[in-house]
């Protein structure tokens, strides 16, 4: 994203001089020893030993002009006890500058006009009942510490009288802020300190009701913080999140997670995009994807895992939303030229994924990024070009479908809080008011319970009524002869699952080598010759036993699923649950990872389905034996092909497309290394499963193991089914 030059310099300096925090333990007191002239005193909850800073009595130097409500006297401290110009003062203190804090419903205003005597509003925003908070850089560099040229302070636009109030003022840099009720957490950044002593950045928290100032950290490199009482989240120099609990006066470093986006917390969870660094893992084991942390147990679990998935996840009200790169449309036959970013949500209770942004209309009409959510409102940016850094801010009521269009925006990430949309970026700050709806009651599920397993019972705050939405969750029709039961039109219906064995081959039981280890499949089974196609899957949809694909496009073709031309191409945008339903409808199931490998290698361990010949771009297309992209940079297409197209991508038994086309779902849990005796139990249970097989979006090596959250949908994962062989059946091998 494009930034102003001065901002780029500041960020560069921050990166160069950031260094490790002095807190290396997982569990510790929040307040370390420091050199800020502070001392131990009473705590937030009077039950711990939070450190309170020494207050300077120089109220004569600060304006005390107040209007209702009356705030406590402003206080000041010295960041460095022996330096007069290190004074930091906390208000609120009223100025004579007017501002805009109260837009009309569905409208927006600029909080502070550019022409003002204080400075330029160019930083993050937040809001509570009294103020719209924002960061303001002073017009004169003389106000900065030791001649620095950048030292933004924190101000608030009063929602009572619409005047600007000083909130945090010093000669240091205060570029980050987060607010919850009367609590304000902010950073103190001394740009004159170097990284050699690991101490140029600290976090502090203040109570607006009492003006009590408390240190959260000693000098270090904490940043990107968020407050949701009693929790404060922040990243250290290694990008590992730390959770401060203000009620228990304790901190906890999430040592097995490394975030490259600002962590988001809702009081129950933390989410971020990053890498999982669990025991025995390197930073390259699990790529940049979205993760969620339980703030009570600190358990890290996958949120949206599939290649580089889950950009800027945001969690609120049992929903997590994130923008997705899995939907990008390539053009000019080059993968960096893309359009089609989308936004998805995951219901944390049901593990059901939904897409809320509209379908794209063409190659350059549909980049949707920067999600935020506060039930029932969902905000995002949308544009009509291949540039994903600009767009228009929209807000959608997910209950009614009502869409509100707000402002054009560049490189900022607006977010929703308390029925307002705030522009959280480096341009003149804006605020929009959304229609004021009630909060979702805590007993919403109880209000709408009808004991019908075939409906999702949802309470809508928009109309205050219960809505019964059909689902396709499993049910039981109490009939032992029906092997597969599914909800159809609000009722449970069973299917016998008596499919034929047409286009299936038998895979014998026996031992086989897999990545240097010997494994055994104890019972023979049948496997589909081809990956399940659009046409085959549509038959299940017509029978109402399956739901339609979440999206009906492929990587480059927008009208893919319903198009007769692509009837014999792999079905896409089907998650593991939906794939399992399709197989069960036919009396089949998904394979395990080891069944998949047994069928692929025909008892002989090899690198590729055709042998050991590596993909070679210099001999393309002569050596192009499967529909894969990596290893063949000169190839054309970048999409799936009709099943069975590549004749050398075939097992001895006749199973097609196992090195190419799409990766395929299995039922095996993801493990870092293959266990010795299947079934294998992974770190995350069935929340992270194995997909197998090469594809046009991946390489062709057979032993490659991919990982994915089973609720995710994509354009490069499909599936095929297997079928158990009854012991009484007289098998004739084809």
N, C-alpha and C positions, 0 to 999 in steps of 0.2 A: 504494500500500500504506500502511496505517496505521502510524505510528511513534509512539514515545513523544515527548512534547513536548520534553524536553531533548535528545534525539537530533536532532529536527528543527532546533532552534536551532543545534546544532553544525554540522550539514550546511549550513544556510543561511550561517553564518559562513564555512565553508570555501569555498562557492561565491562569496561576495562578495569574499573576499580572495585567492582563487587568482589566479595570474598567470603570465605566460609564463616558461618555463625559460630559463636563460642559455645552453643548448646549442641552437644553431640549425643547425649543420652536420649533414649526413647521416652522416659518418664522423668520429669524434673519439676522443680519449682519454676513458676513463670518468671519470677524476678531474680536475675542474677546480680552479683556484685557489680557496681558501676562507678563511674567517676563523675556523675552528674550532680553530686551534692544532695542526694536523696537519702531518706532513712526509712526504716520499717515503721508502719503505723497501722491503723485499723483498715480492714478490708472491705470489699464490696458487700460481702454477706456477713461480715463480722465474725467469720469462722476460719480465716486463714491469714497468711502474713504477706499480703500484697504490699508492694513498696510504693509509698506515696512521696511525691517530690516535695521539696521544701518550697514554701510559698513566700514570695517577696511582697511586702506591704508597700506598694507604690501606687495605690489607687488614685493619688492625686494626678498621676501622669496619664491616666486613661479616662476618656469620656464616660460619664455615668448617666447619660441621657437615655431614659427608658420609656417605653409605652407598655400597655398591657399586652401579654402577661409580664409580670415583673420577674426579672432574672436576678440571680445572686451577683454580688459584686465581682467584677473581673479580677483575676489573679494572674500573677507572673512567677516564673521560676528562671533560674540561670541554668542553661544547659552545661556550661563550664563555670564553676563557682568563682573563678578568679578573672573572668572576662565579662566586662560590662556589656559588650555588644552581643553576647550570647543569650540575651534575655528572650524568653518565649512567653507570650501572654495569651491567656484564654479568656474569651468574653462570655456571652455575646455582648458586643458594644455597638450601639446604633451609630450609623453615619448619616450624612444628609443626602445620600444618593438614592434615588428611587429605582425600583426594579419591578419585574413582572413575575408574580408567583401564582396567579390564579386564572389560568385560561378557562374559557368556556368549554362545555362538554363537546368532545370530538374535535376540538381545535387546539392549536399550539401557539406558544409565544416564545420569543427570545428572552431569556431570564434577565440578561443585562446587555444594554445597548453598547456597541463598540465605542461610541463617544461618551466616555465617562471619566471622571478625574482619578479613578483608583488604578485601573489596569486592564489587561486583556484576559477575558474569560476563555480558558483554553484547556481545561482539564476535566477530570471525572466529576460526576454529580451524584447526589443522593438526596433523600427526602425523609422528613418525619412530620409530625403534626404542626410544628412551629416554623420550620424553615425548609427552603430548597437550598441545599448546600452545593457549592462549586468552588473550584480552584481559580485563583486570579494572580497573574504575574504583575508586580508593580511596574509602573511606567518608568521609574527611575532606578537604575542599577545601584545607586548610592544606598539604597535600602537593603542591599544584600550583604551577606557576611564576607568580610575581608576582600571586598572588591569584586565578588562574583557578579555575573550579569543575569543570572536566572535564579530567582528565589520566590516561587509562587506561595501565597498564603491561602488560607481557607476562609471563605465568607459564606454568609447565608442570606437568602432573600426571604424576608419575613412573610409568612402566609397570613399574618394578622394585619400589618399596616403597609406591606410592600415597600419597605426600606431595606437597604443593604446593611447587614450587621457583620462586624468583625467576629470571627470565631476563633481562629488560631493565627497569630501574627508573630513573626520573628524574622530574622535575617537569613534563616536556613531555608531549605527547599522542602515544601510540603506538597508533594505531587500526587499523593494517594489518600483517599478518604473512604470510610464506610460508616454508616449510621444505622442504629437500631434503637428506636424509642429515644430515651434520653442519653444514650451512650454514643460517643464519637471516637473511632479509632483512626489514627493518622500516622504518617511517617515523618521522621525528622532526618533530613539528609544533609550532611555536611560535605559539600563538594570540595572543600579544601583538604580533607583528610585523604590519605592514600590507602591503597589496599594492603600495604606492607604490614600494618598492624591489625588487619581484619576488622576495622571499626570505622565505618563512615555512614552507617544507616541504622536507625532504630525505630521501634514502634512504641507509640504511647496511646493511652485511652483516657478520655475525659467524660465526666458526668455533667450534662447540661443543667441539671437541677441543683447540684452542689458545687460545681466547678472543681471537683476533686480530680487532680491529674495523677495518673499512675503510669509507671514504666511497664511495658510488656516485655521488652527485650533490652539488653545492653547493646552497645554499638556492635553492629555486625552487618548483615546484608539482607535482612528480611524485607519483602515487598509483596505486591499483588495480594493484598489482604482483603478479607471480607468479614463483616460482623453480623452475626445472628445470635443474639443473646441466648444462652451464656457462652457461645462459642465464637472464637476469632480464628480464622484460617489465614495462613501466610506461607509464602515460599521462601526458602533460604537460597544461598548462592548455588547450591547443587540442584535447585528446582524440586526439592522434596518438601511436601506440605507439612506444616506443623499446626496442630490444633491446640489453642489455649482455651481452657475452661475457666471462666471468670468466677464461677460458683465454688469450685473446688481448689482454685489456686494451683492448677497443675497444667503441664503441657505434655504433648505427645507428638513425637515425630513419626510420620508415616514412612518408615525407612524403606519399605519395599515398593514405593511408588515415586516416579519422577514425572512431574507435570510440565508441559510446555505451553499450557494455557492457564489463565487465572482460575484457581479453584472456586467453585460455587458451593455454597452451603445453604440449607433451608431449615436448620435446627435439628434435622434428623440425619441428613446425608451430606457428603461432600462428593462433588463430581469434578473431573478434569480430564483433559486429553493428555496422554502421556504414555510412558513405558512401565510395565510391571517388572519390578526388580526383586522378585521373590527368591527364596533360598535356592541356590544352585543355578540362578539365572544370570546371564549377562545382559547388557543393555540391548543386545541385538536379538534376544530370544523372542520376546513379544513386542511387536512393532508399535508405533504410535497409534493408539486407539483410545477409546473412552472407557473410563473406570469409575466405580462408585464405591464410597467408603461409608460404612455404618459408624456414626459418631459415638455410639455407645460401646460397641465391641471393637471398633477399628478394623473390622474385617474388610478386605479389599476384594471386590468381585467385578467381573466384566460387565460392562454396560452395553457397548456396541463395538464388537471386535470383528473386523474383517478388513485386511490390508490397512490402509491409512484412513480409518473410519472414525466418526464421532467427533467432528470439529466443534470446539467450544460448547461442550455439554452444559446444560442448565437444568437444575432440578427444583421442582416446586409442586406441592400438593400431590404427591405420589406419581408425578409425571417427570420424565427426563426428556428434554428435547435437544437435538443436535443437528448441525448441518452435515451433509454427506457428500463425499466425493465419489461415491460408488455409482452415481448417475450421470457422470460427465459424458457429454457427446463430443467425440473427436471429429475434427475436420482437418483438411489439408493433409490427411493421412499421417498425422504426427501427434503423439499422445500429449504433448504439452499445450497444444491448441485445443482448448476445451470450453464447453459451455454446458449448463444443465445441473449446477449444484442444487441439491434439494434438502429439505428439512423433514426429519422424522421425529416421532415421539415414541417412548416406551412407557407403558403403564407398569409401574414397579410392582403392583399387586398381581396383575394377570399375566405379566410378561408378554403382552401383546403389542406389536409394533404397528403404528399408523403413520400415514403420510398426510400432512395437512396442507401443504402448499399446492397450488393448482398445477395441472399438467402443462408442460411446455408446448409451445406451438411450432417451434422451429429451432434451427441450430442456434440462433442468437436470441432466443426469447424464453428465458427461464432460469436465470441464476438466482437462487434463493439462499441467503446466508444470514448470519448473526441472529440466531433465535433467542427469544426470551419468553418466559411463561409465568403467568399468575392466573390460576383458574378463574374464569373460563377464557381469559384473553391470551392470545399468542401473537407475538410481534416478530417481524422479520424484515429483511431488506430484499428487494427484487429489482432486477434490471433487465434490459433487453439487448445487452451486448455481451461479448465474451469477457469483458472486464468485470471481475467479481468484487472489485473494491468500491464500487459506486452503486447507487440505486435509490429507490423510494422506500420510505418506511411505511409498512402496512401493519394493521392490527386486526386479527380475526377472532370473533367470538366462536369458539369451537362447538358451542351448543346450538347456535342459530345459523351459523354461516355468514353473519353480518361482517362486512369488510370495511374498515375505516382506513382511508388514505391520508397520510400525514405529510411529512416534508421530504424533499430531496436531500440526499446525504452522501458524504464522501468520506470513506475510511473510518467511520465511527461505528460504534456498536450500541445502539439504543437498547434500553431494557425497561421492563415494567416493574413498578413497585407501588403498592397502595393505590391502585387504579390510576396511576400516572405513567406516562412514557418519558423517560429521561434520556437525553443524548449524552452518552458517556464517551466523549472523545476530545479532540483538540481543535475544535471550531467553536464559534459562539454558541453557548449552551442553550438548548431548547427544552421545553417541557410541554407535554400535551395531557389533557384530562380525558379519561375514558368514562363512558357511562357508569355511574356508580351502582354496582350490583352487590348484593349480600355476599359474604364469604361462604364457602362451602362448609356446612355444619359437620362437626366431627362424627355425628351419628348418621351421616348421609346414607350409608349402606343399610342401616337398620330401618330407616324411614321407607325404603322402597323394596324391602325383601318380600318376595312372593313365592319363594321355595321352588321356583322353576329353574332347573339346571340349563334350560335352553334359552334363557334371556339374560342379558347383562342389565341389571337394574341400576339406573343412574338417576340421581337427583339433580335437576337443572336449577341453578340459582337464578337464571334469567326469568323463569316463570314460576318458580317455587313448586314444581310438580315432578312426579316420577315418570321416567320414560323407560320403556322396556324394549331393549334393543336386541334383536336376534343375534345369536352367536353360533359358532360351530365347535364348541367344546364337546369333549366326549361325554356320553351319557350311557345309561343301561336300560334297554327295553325289556329286560327280564325274559329274554328268549335266548336259550342256549344255542340254538341253531344259527343265529345271526352272529357272524364273527366280527362285524364292524358296526358300531352304533354311532349315530351323528344326529345333531339337532337340525331339523328342517322345519321352517315355518312355525317355530315355537314348540315343536313336539319332537320326541325322541323316536327315530326310525332306525331299524336294523337292516343290514345288508348281509347276504349269505357269503359273499366273497368267493364265488365259484368261478374264477377266471380260468381260461384255457392256458396251456403251456406254450402257446404259439409265440415264436420269436424269443424263446428262452433256451439256454443250453445247460447241461448238467456239469457241475463242478464236483469232482470226486473228493471224498475225505482223504486225509493223509497229512504227512509232514511236508514242510517247505521251509526254505531259508528266507529270512527277511532281515536285511541290513546286518548280515553276519551272524544272526541268531536263528536257531531252529524253533519252529512253531508247528502246531498241529491243529487241523480242523477235524473234529471227531465225526461229523455227520456230513454226508453229501447234501448239496442244495442246487437249486436252479437259479440262474441269473439272466436278466434281460440282455438280449443282444445289443439293444440300442438304448441310449438315454431317452427318458420319457419326453415325448414331443408335444407341441402345442395341440395337435389334433387329438392325441390320446388323452391328454389332460382335460381338454374341453368336454369329452364324454362324461367325465366324472362331475364336472361343473353342471352339465345338463341334467344329470341325475340328482343334483343338489346335495351330493355327498362331499363336494369340494368347493372351496371358494375360488373366485377368479384370482389370477396373479395380482399382486398389489400394484404393479405397473404393467402396462401392456406394450412396452417398448423393449428394444434391445439397445445395445450400445450406440448404434448409429441409425437404427430404423425406428421411427416414432410409432408407426402403425404395424406392430409386429405380431402380437398374439392373435388378433382377430382377422389377420390377413391370410386368405387361402394360400397365397404364395409361400408362406412360411409354416404351413401345416406340419411339415415333416422336419422341422427344426426343433432344437431342444427348448422346452418350456423354461422360462426365466422368472425371476422375482417370486419364487416359491421358497418359503422357509422350511426348516427341518420338520416342524410339526405338520405343516400342510403336505409335505412330501410323504410323511409317514401315513397320513390319512389316505392319500391316493393309493399307496401300496396296500394298506389294510382293506380298502374298498374292493380290491381285486383278490383278497385273500393272500396277499404277499406282505413283505416288510422291507425296511431298509437294511442294507448289509452292515456288518461290522467292518472295521478297518482291516482285520485279518482275513475275513472272507473276501473282501475286495482284492487284497494282495494275492491270496491263493488263486483266485480266478484270473488274475492278470499275468502272473509269472508262469503259469502252467508247470509249477514245480521247479522251475529254473530261475535263479536270481539273476537279474540283468538290469542294466541302467535304463534302457528305453524299450518300448514294446517291440521295436524292430531289431534290437541288439545293442551294440556298444558304440555305433557311429554317432558322433556328437553333431548337434545342429551346426551348420556351417554357412554363414551368410555368403561366403565367397562362391559357393556352389549352388546358391538359391537360383531357381526353384528345384533343381535336380534332387537335392537332399531334403526337400520339404515333405516329410513323411506324415506329419500330423498338423492339425490346426492349432499351432502355438505361435506366440509372438516373440518371446525371448529367445535369443540365439539366431533369429532371422530378421535383423533390422531392415532388410530390404523388402520384406513381404508386404503384400497389399491386403486390405480387408478390415482388420481390426474389429472382427465381429464373429459370431458363431456361423457355422455352415450347416447344411443339411446333414443329418446323421448318416454315417456310413460312407461319407464322401472320400475319405482317405483310406485306401485299401491296405496300406502297410500298417495302419494304426489298428491292428487286429490281433487278438490272441490266437493260439493254436486251436482253441475250442470254437473260435468264431465270434468272440465278443468284440464289438467295435468301439472306437473313440475313447480308449482309456488313457492314452497319452495326450490327447488334445480335445478341443472343442470347449467343454466346460468342466470345472471341478465338480465333484459329486458328494452329496451328503452321506455320512455314515452315522451309526448310533454310538460310536465309540467316544468315550470321554477323552479330552486332550490331556496327554501326559508329556512331560519334558523329554523323557526318554522312553522307549518301548519297554513295557514291563515284561517280565519273564513268563508269566502265566496269565493269559487273558481269561476273563475280562479285566481290563485295567481301570483303575480308579484315579481320576485326575484330581489335581489341586482344587479345581472349581466345580467338581462333580459334573452334572449334565448341563451346567451353564456355559461350558466351553467344550465344543465337540470337534471331531476331526472331519475335514473334507479331504477327499483323495482325488488324484488324477490331475494330469496336465490340462492346459486349456489355452485358448487364444490370448488370455490375459495373464498367463503364467508360463513356467517352463514345462518341459516334457519328462523330467526324471520321475520314474515310477515310485521311488521310495520317499519322495517329498511329501511331507505331512503339513497340511494347512490347518489353521484353527479358526473357529467362528462361533459367535453366539448363535444358538439355534433359532432364535426368533427373528433373525435378520433376513432381509430380502436383497437380492442383487442381480446384476445382469451377467455374472460370470460363474454362478453356482447353479447346477441343475441336479439331477438324480436319476438313478435306475433302481429297480426293485429286485429282490431275491425271494425265493419261495422254498419253504422246507419240503423235503421229500418224505412222504409217509413210509414207514418201515415195511408196510405190506405191498407197496407199489413195486411192480416189476419194471425197473428202470432199463430203458434202452438208450444208450448213449448215441446222440446224433452224429 
